[in-house]
Amino acid sequence: MERRKLSTEEIEAGLSRLPGWTLAGGKLHKDFSFKNFVEAFGFMSSVALVAEAMNHHPDWSNVYNKVTIDLSTHDLGGVSTFDLELASRIDKLRH
């Protein structure tokens, strides 16, 4: 996959295929809720494996049953094709 910074229009088109994701502070953003901490942590472990395989890592936080994920490509200075792909893969982990 080509790794390149996306235009605002490309980001908006990508977000239309990613329910619940928004653009916030120049990053793709989504909040996830789980039954408990164990489910949240399990989800984060699954995301970590996908992110490591892509060599593209999220900015994220966890408080009990909540996981917040922000995606951007720091070395490109914005949202890239990799961010949309990682967001899509993250969503597939929830189904």
C-alpha positions as CSV (number, residue, x, y, z in Angstrom):
1,M,0.0,0.0,0.0
2,E,1.2,3.4,-0.9
3,R,1.8,5.6,2.1
4,R,0.8,9.2,1.4
5,K,-0.8,12.2,3.1
6,L,-4.4,12.6,2.2
7,S,-6.3,15.8,1.2
8,T,-9.4,16.9,3.2
9,E,-11.6,15.5,0.5
10,E,-9.9,12.1,0.6
11,I,-10.2,12.0,4.4
12,E,-13.9,12.9,4.3
13,A,-14.5,10.2,1.7
14,G,-12.6,7.6,3.8
15,L,-14.6,8.6,6.9
16,S,-17.8,8.0,5.1
17,R,-16.8,4.3,5.1
18,L,-15.8,4.3,8.7
19,P,-18.8,4.6,11.0
20,G,-18.0,6.4,14.3
21,W,-14.7,7.8,13.2
22,T,-14.3,11.5,13.0
23,L,-11.6,14.0,12.2
24,A,-10.5,15.7,15.4
25,G,-7.4,17.8,15.9
26,G,-6.0,16.7,12.5
27,K,-6.3,13.0,13.4
28,L,-8.8,10.2,12.9
29,H,-10.6,9.7,16.2
30,K,-12.8,7.1,17.7
31,D,-14.0,6.1,21.2
32,F,-14.7,2.5,22.0
33,S,-16.7,1.1,25.0
34,F,-16.6,-2.4,26.4
35,K,-18.2,-4.4,29.1
36,N,-15.2,-4.2,31.4
37,F,-11.4,-3.6,31.6
38,V,-10.6,-7.2,30.4
39,E,-12.5,-6.7,27.2
40,A,-11.0,-3.3,26.6
41,F,-7.5,-4.6,27.2
42,G,-8.1,-7.6,25.0
43,F,-9.2,-5.3,22.2
44,M,-6.0,-3.2,22.7
45,S,-3.9,-6.3,22.5
46,S,-5.5,-7.3,19.2
47,V,-5.1,-3.7,17.8
48,A,-1.4,-3.8,18.9
49,L,-0.8,-6.9,16.8
50,V,-2.3,-5.4,13.7
51,A,-0.5,-2.1,14.2
52,E,2.8,-3.8,14.7
53,A,2.3,-5.9,11.5
54,M,1.6,-2.6,9.6
55,N,4.5,-0.8,11.5
56,H,1.9,2.0,12.1
57,H,1.0,2.7,15.7
58,P,-1.9,4.5,17.2
59,D,-2.0,7.3,19.8
60,W,-4.4,5.8,22.4
61,S,-5.5,5.7,25.9
62,N,-7.5,3.3,28.1
63,V,-9.6,4.1,31.2
64,Y,-11.3,1.0,32.6
65,N,-13.8,0.0,29.8
66,K,-13.1,2.9,27.5
67,V,-10.4,3.0,24.7
68,T,-9.7,6.2,22.8
69,I,-7.8,5.9,19.5
70,D,-6.3,8.7,17.4
71,L,-4.5,8.0,14.2
72,S,-2.2,10.2,12.2
73,T,1.1,9.7,10.3
74,H,3.5,11.9,12.2
75,D,6.3,11.8,9.6
76,L,3.9,13.0,6.9
77,G,2.3,15.6,9.1
78,G,-1.3,14.5,8.8
79,V,-3.8,11.7,8.0
80,S,-2.5,9.2,5.5
81,T,-3.6,6.1,3.6
82,F,-2.2,4.0,6.4
83,D,-4.5,5.7,9.0
84,L,-7.6,4.9,7.0
85,E,-6.4,1.3,6.5
86,L,-5.6,0.9,10.2
87,A,-9.0,2.4,11.2
88,S,-10.7,-0.1,8.9
89,R,-8.7,-3.0,10.4
90,I,-9.5,-1.9,13.9
91,D,-13.2,-1.8,13.1
92,K,-13.0,-5.4,11.8
93,L,-11.7,-6.5,15.2
94,R,-15.0,-5.3,16.8
95,H,-17.2,-7.6,14.6
